[in-house]
């Protein structure tokens, strides 16, 4: 559900995110609505097609994410080490 949720960018306060759950925050197989919109926009641009937010909102049919016992296990995974740049 799109809204305003405090705590983002590794901060508990003063930074906000658009949905309570997302693959970028909880390590789950779910992209929040703004991420989905940008992914679709990029694909349509590369395909030479036009993109409108009205079209996206009318075709984006995703049920709100509700955590399950399996996804809660994924959420509790420790953070991985930063990438090594050679």
Buried (B, 14 or more C-beta within 10 A) or exposed (E): EEEEBEBBEEEEEEEEBBBBBBBEBBBBEBBBBEBBBEEBBEEBEEEEEEBEEEEBEEEEEEEEBEBEEEBEEBEEEEEEEEEEEE
